[in-house]
Amino acid sequence: AIEIGPGFSLMSGFPVERYDYDDTALAYCGLAAHFGRAAIQSRAGEFVVDVSDKGVPMGTKARGHYGTTGLPFHADGANSVSLLCLQTAPKGGRSLLISGAAIYNEMLAKPPGHMDVLYRGFHHHRRDERDPGDPAVTPWRTPVFSFYDDRFHIVYIRPSIDFCEDEGIEITAEEKAAMDALDQVIARSDMQVSMHLRPGNLQIVNNFLVLHSRTEYHDAPDQKRHLIRLWLDN
């Protein structure tokens, strides 16, 4: 289902209430190892990341999991991303998924100039996830749509593209129009799968086939949203 099917899988029943945090994370890593090798997720060398409110809004110095705001659809930096839910928020925080192939097929019906732009791709702001001396923006362009070994890939993170303008990288009117058309397709609710991750739910998403998002959420003093994230390469 993850590699050649819909591109995601949702499992339930992980015994998050049985163990303390460290043992739960260890058991999660052991199970996830059947799907891929844990990959480093940050410049700090983190293999395991807690997705919870750290009070920092997304920007050129922070990624989306540091705050509570809704996230635009995007792909993460490994073959697959996996989330284990330890606790939900009392309000919001729904997980949203959308098929990259479905987006691609919809975009083929739009003006062909948009596809030329999306095939060429964009520079991305590294948002401080870089080694000393590396530029703030990737020197290469990453295609939104591409095919490697006859396999379809989608890579799209609009904020990291838009943030490039802060570093003096020009985004042309043609490029913005192509992304606006893409965003219109992505925003359609009939294109999206929505799910509310409950404690013990484990989600795995293929980053090359599916974009993911999250709605805004609100914690309470006695109930704070908390997930553990792994990036997996295979």
BELHU-V266393 format. One record per pair of residues at least 4 apart in sequence whose C-alpha atoms are under 6 Angstrom apart, sorted by the first residue. I is the first residue (numbers start at 1). J is the second residue. If there is no record, write none. Layout:
I_J + I_J
This chain:
1_5 + 1_6 + 1_7 + 2_7 + 2_8 + 2_206 + 3_7 + 7_206 + 7_209 + 8_204 + 8_205 + 9_203 + 9_204 + 10_202 + 10_203 + 11_201 + 11_202 + 12_200 + 12_201 + 13_200 + 14_200 + 16_200 + 19_23 + 19_24 + 33_37 + 36_232 + 36_233 + 36_234 + 37_232 + 37_233 + 38_231 + 38_232 + 39_47 + 39_231 + 39_232 + 40_45 + 40_46 + 40_47 + 41_46 + 41_47 + 42_46 + 43_129 + 48_230 + 49_228 + 49_229 + 50_227 + 50_228 + 51_65 + 51_226 + 51_227 + 51_228 + 52_225 + 52_226 + 53_66 + 53_67 + 53_68 + 54_66 + 54_67 + 55_67 + 56_66 + 56_67 + 57_67 + 58_62 + 58_63 + 58_64 + 60_127 + 61_127 + 61_128 + 68_216 + 68_217 + 69_216 + 70_214 + 70_215 + 70_216 + 71_213 + 71_214 + 72_213 + 73_211 + 73_212 + 73_213 + 74_156 + 74_157 + 74_211 + 74_212 + 75_155 + 75_207 + 75_211 + 78_231 + 78_233 + 79_207 + 79_232 + 79_233 + 80_205 + 80_206 + 80_207 + 80_231 + 80_232 + 81_204 + 81_205 + 81_230 + 81_231 + 82_203 + 82_204 + 82_229 + 82_230 + 83_202 + 83_203 + 83_228 + 83_229 + 84_201 + 84_202 + 84_227 + 84_228 + 85_199 + 85_200 + 85_201 + 85_227 + 86_199 + 86_226 + 86_227 + 87_199 + 87_225 + 87_226 + 88_225 + 89_219 + 89_224 + 89_225 + 91_217 + 91_218 + 92_216 + 92_217 + 93_214 + 93_215 + 93_216 + 93_217 + 94_195 + 94_196 + 94_214 + 94_215 + 95_194 + 95_195 + 95_196 + 95_214 + 96_193 + 96_194 + 96_212 + 96_213 + 96_214 + 97_192 + 97_193 + 97_211 + 97_212 + 98_192 + 98_210 + 98_211 + 99_210 + 100_154 + 100_209 + 100_210 + 114_178 + 115_119 + 118_144 + 119_143 + 119_145 + 120_143 + 121_141 + 121_142 + 121_143 + 121_144 + 122_141 + 122_142 + 123_138 + 123_141 + 124_137 + 124_138 + 124_160 + 124_161 + 125_136 + 125_137 + 125_160 + 125_163 + 125_164 + 126_136 + 126_137 + 144_154 + 144_155 + 144_156 + 145_153 + 145_154 + 146_153 + 147_151 + 147_152 + 147_153 + 153_208 + 153_209 + 154_208 + 159_163 + 164_169 + 165_169 + 165_170 + 179_183 + 183_187 + 197_201 + 206_210 + 219_224 + 220_224
